[in-house]
Amino acid sequence: MREFLESCFSPLTLPFTALLALILLYWLFLIIGAVDLEFLDSLVPDVDVDEGGGVFGPLLHWLGIGSVPVMIMLSFFIFFGWAISLIANAAVNADGSPIVGLLLLLPNLAVSLFLAGLIARPFGRLFKPETHQRILYSVGVATTSTVTADFGQVEIPARGAPIVINARTVGDTVLHRGDKALVYDQDNDKGIYFVEKYTD
């Protein structure tokens, strides 16, 4: 037990240990209702996963970003990073060499990201709407910086976790973060919903 604790708090593993502690604290706060599961989703860069998203689009799509809450993906990533750091440093860097530790860091991050995406993506099924009727003609709130004909997401209140949909406007209509949006149509093939600005 002592050796395990020493490994956890060694300089090479300490950053992952600190991040893991924060993640555990987050899930504790989530259980007691002090934070929301999707509170980091609005901080994700405005990359349109469905339309390719440029260089990072395929990676974000593979990781499940947009269908899985960021905190789920991040939690798996940090856990695997911590576990791999412990195992790798114990196996090939028992002397605690900073140089060897740094050489191990990049492969660790790559493998952790791969494993996190592999494990997190199936969780996307839990966050899919139960029925399309539950979404159509609902009123939600724009959560991305803008919602345009090419990009955007809208959050619809629901029992339990809110529903986050990929939303598009028609023509030059632009919604901004916080604007109310009425969902009036859908494109099943692309998995998007069409919205317009809603006024009370």
PLY file of the C-alpha trace (Angstrom):
ply
format ascii 1.0
element vertex 200
property float x
property float y
property float z
element edge 199
property int vertex1
property int vertex2
end_header
0.00 0.00 0.00
2.83 2.36 0.84
4.53 1.70 -2.51
1.25 2.31 -4.31
0.76 5.68 -2.58
4.35 6.64 -3.28
3.80 5.84 -6.96
0.57 7.86 -7.04
2.30 10.91 -5.62
5.57 10.59 -7.48
6.37 13.66 -9.63
5.71 11.72 -12.84
2.23 10.53 -11.80
1.15 13.37 -9.52
-0.50 15.46 -12.30
-2.73 12.54 -13.25
-3.44 11.80 -9.59
-4.50 15.42 -9.01
-6.76 15.37 -12.09
-8.27 12.05 -11.00
-9.02 13.54 -7.58
-10.80 16.46 -9.26
-12.81 14.08 -11.43
-13.86 12.05 -8.38
-14.83 15.27 -6.64
-16.90 16.28 -9.68
-18.81 12.99 -9.69
-19.47 13.39 -5.97
-20.91 16.86 -6.60
-22.94 15.45 -9.48
-24.46 12.80 -7.22
-25.59 15.42 -4.70
-26.90 17.63 -7.50
-24.42 20.50 -7.16
-23.20 20.34 -10.78
-24.65 19.35 -14.14
-23.44 16.48 -16.32
-23.12 18.72 -19.38
-21.63 21.80 -17.76
-18.44 21.53 -19.87
-20.18 20.81 -23.17
-20.57 24.52 -24.00
-16.77 24.91 -23.74
-16.10 22.49 -26.59
-14.71 24.41 -29.59
-17.27 25.21 -32.26
-16.38 22.34 -34.59
-19.19 20.97 -36.72
-18.76 17.23 -36.28
-21.56 16.31 -38.68
-20.25 18.41 -41.56
-16.66 17.23 -41.29
-15.40 19.82 -38.81
-12.12 20.41 -40.57
-9.00 18.68 -39.32
-10.40 17.69 -35.92
-13.91 16.75 -37.05
-13.29 13.01 -37.62
-11.42 12.74 -34.32
-14.20 14.48 -32.37
-16.78 12.32 -34.09
-14.86 9.13 -33.23
-14.53 10.25 -29.61
-18.28 10.75 -29.44
-18.10 14.50 -28.84
-21.56 15.86 -29.52
-23.34 12.67 -28.50
-21.58 11.93 -25.19
-21.20 14.57 -22.45
-17.63 15.88 -22.33
-17.24 14.94 -18.65
-17.80 11.26 -19.40
-15.12 11.31 -22.10
-12.77 13.36 -19.90
-13.28 11.06 -16.91
-12.27 7.98 -18.88
-9.32 9.81 -20.43
-7.94 10.91 -17.05
-8.52 7.51 -15.44
-6.69 5.66 -18.21
-3.91 8.27 -18.20
-3.46 7.79 -14.46
-3.52 3.98 -14.65
-1.13 3.79 -17.61
1.24 6.26 -15.95
1.39 4.10 -12.83
1.94 0.88 -14.75
4.39 2.25 -17.33
6.60 4.07 -14.84
6.65 1.06 -12.53
7.55 -1.27 -15.41
10.17 0.70 -17.33
11.01 3.71 -15.18
11.46 2.40 -11.68
14.25 4.94 -11.09
11.86 7.83 -11.76
13.91 9.39 -14.56
12.21 12.62 -15.75
13.49 12.06 -19.29
12.03 8.56 -19.50
8.85 9.85 -17.89
8.48 12.51 -20.57
9.13 9.94 -23.30
6.34 7.82 -21.85
3.92 10.75 -21.65
3.01 11.09 -25.34
2.28 7.38 -25.89
0.32 7.44 -22.64
-1.86 10.35 -23.83
-2.44 8.72 -27.22
-3.41 5.33 -25.76
-5.56 6.97 -23.08
-7.41 9.00 -25.71
-7.98 5.89 -27.81
-9.27 3.85 -24.87
-11.44 6.71 -23.61
-13.08 7.08 -27.02
-13.55 3.33 -27.33
-15.27 3.10 -23.94
-17.18 6.41 -24.01
-18.80 6.16 -27.46
-21.35 3.44 -26.49
-22.63 5.79 -23.78
-23.99 7.96 -26.60
-26.95 5.59 -26.84
-28.01 6.58 -23.34
-28.27 10.22 -24.38
-30.23 9.72 -27.60
-33.79 10.97 -27.47
-36.37 8.28 -26.78
-38.61 9.50 -29.63
-38.44 12.12 -32.32
-41.87 13.29 -31.23
-40.32 14.29 -27.92
-38.13 16.78 -29.78
-40.26 18.08 -32.64
-42.15 21.26 -31.74
-40.25 21.53 -28.48
-38.64 24.76 -27.34
-34.97 24.69 -26.37
-32.04 27.01 -25.83
-29.05 27.53 -28.12
-25.93 26.28 -26.33
-23.28 26.95 -28.97
-21.99 30.45 -29.70
-24.26 30.52 -32.77
-26.79 28.30 -34.50
-26.69 28.74 -38.27
-27.51 26.82 -41.42
-24.16 25.04 -41.06
-23.58 24.58 -37.35
-25.14 24.64 -33.90
-26.58 22.79 -30.95
-29.76 23.33 -28.95
-30.55 21.97 -25.50
-34.12 20.90 -24.76
-35.27 20.56 -21.13
-36.35 17.04 -20.18
-36.83 14.91 -17.13
-33.38 13.89 -16.01
-30.63 15.04 -18.35
-31.59 17.64 -20.96
-31.57 16.59 -24.63
-28.83 18.14 -26.77
-29.53 18.12 -30.51
-27.57 19.17 -33.58
-29.62 22.11 -34.85
-29.66 24.12 -38.06
-31.49 27.23 -39.18
-32.67 27.98 -42.69
-31.26 30.77 -44.84
-29.45 33.60 -43.09
-31.19 33.14 -39.74
-28.70 33.14 -36.85
-29.42 32.27 -33.24
-26.99 33.16 -30.49
-26.14 31.37 -27.27
-29.08 31.66 -24.88
-31.70 32.34 -27.57
-34.85 30.26 -27.43
-35.35 27.95 -30.40
-38.42 26.14 -31.70
-37.75 22.75 -33.29
-40.04 22.37 -36.29
-38.47 19.78 -38.62
-35.79 17.11 -38.84
-33.42 15.41 -41.27
-33.15 11.75 -40.30
-30.30 11.04 -42.70
-28.04 13.73 -41.26
-29.33 13.49 -37.70
-30.10 17.21 -37.49
-33.11 19.29 -36.52
-34.27 22.56 -38.00
-35.03 25.39 -35.65
-36.23 28.96 -35.72
-36.05 31.71 -33.15
-38.83 31.43 -30.59
-40.42 34.43 -28.95
-42.87 34.19 -26.06
0 1
1 2
2 3
3 4
4 5
5 6
6 7
7 8
8 9
9 10
10 11
11 12
12 13
13 14
14 15
15 16
16 17
17 18
18 19
19 20
20 21
21 22
22 23
23 24
24 25
25 26
26 27
27 28
28 29
29 30
30 31
31 32
32 33
33 34
34 35
35 36
36 37
37 38
38 39
39 40
40 41
41 42
42 43
43 44
44 45
45 46
46 47
47 48
48 49
49 50
50 51
51 52
52 53
53 54
54 55
55 56
56 57
57 58
58 59
59 60
60 61
61 62
62 63
63 64
64 65
65 66
66 67
67 68
68 69
69 70
70 71
71 72
72 73
73 74
74 75
75 76
76 77
77 78
78 79
79 80
80 81
81 82
82 83
83 84
84 85
85 86
86 87
87 88
88 89
89 90
90 91
91 92
92 93
93 94
94 95
95 96
96 97
97 98
98 99
99 100
100 101
101 102
102 103
103 104
104 105
105 106
106 107
107 108
108 109
109 110
110 111
111 112
112 113
113 114
114 115
115 116
116 117
117 118
118 119
119 120
120 121
121 122
122 123
123 124
124 125
125 126
126 127
127 128
128 129
129 130
130 131
131 132
132 133
133 134
134 135
135 136
136 137
137 138
138 139
139 140
140 141
141 142
142 143
143 144
144 145
145 146
146 147
147 148
148 149
149 150
150 151
151 152
152 153
153 154
154 155
155 156
156 157
157 158
158 159
159 160
160 161
161 162
162 163
163 164
164 165
165 166
166 167
167 168
168 169
169 170
170 171
171 172
172 173
173 174
174 175
175 176
176 177
177 178
178 179
179 180
180 181
181 182
182 183
183 184
184 185
185 186
186 187
187 188
188 189
189 190
190 191
191 192
192 193
193 194
194 195
195 196
196 197
197 198
198 199
